[in-house]
């Protein structure tokens, strides 16, 4: 089984430290950094999660943006309270669907498009990727864009969070059997049915959507049952939010 992930990548940086006083110049905390943790995020985080799930016989290829998006969080080490997040290089160059990428698309059994809407993928690019896929391929789309019915028609499943779904309600009415809506600690919703998640202490939600997407695709391809896949994706996301930073399964 061949998996392909396409989307933007970033570097997630967590600067942990402590605050013991306010600045004398302004009513803001004085942050004392004590340690730093770095890892790859966004579509690359989907890749890392899926890498930990797939069997040895499966193939996994990632095609990511080249630009160096950096997300830096300044976090209290004791409470995990976020003081500040700084995003750098937040826009990327657009994808080039080259002959070599087209060949990989043709050979993929499952294509996961992780679109953070940073300029790497346009709606037309997503459409072209779907056109190049073989007929039997299963296509998962996770996007922050407002989609057209043409895109809904081309993909097999779309994952939205609640705000992304609200943006797409008008154009998605006839595609309810394709849409999975994640609801944070309340689990997920699909085609008129709620899929609650196990209640656990949430430490950090960073990257949880990437984990959900990776598990959703993996468990659907192994079971061919989207309800089983959603249940397993809920479990995977629940696991990573109980840990600090952007963690993987």
Secondary structure, DSSP 8 states (H G I E B T S, - for coil): -EEEEEE-EEEEEEEEEEEEEE-SSSSSEEEEEEEEEEEEEEHHHHHHHHHHHS-TT-EEEEEE--S-EEEEEEEETTT--EEEEEEES---------HHHHHHHHH-SEEEEEE-SSSS--HHHHHHHHHHS-TT-EEEEEESS---HHHHHH-SEEEEEHHHHHHHHHHHGGGGGGEEEE-GGG-EEETTEEE-------S--TTHHHHHHHHHHHHHHHH--HHHHHHHHHHHHHHHTTSSSS---
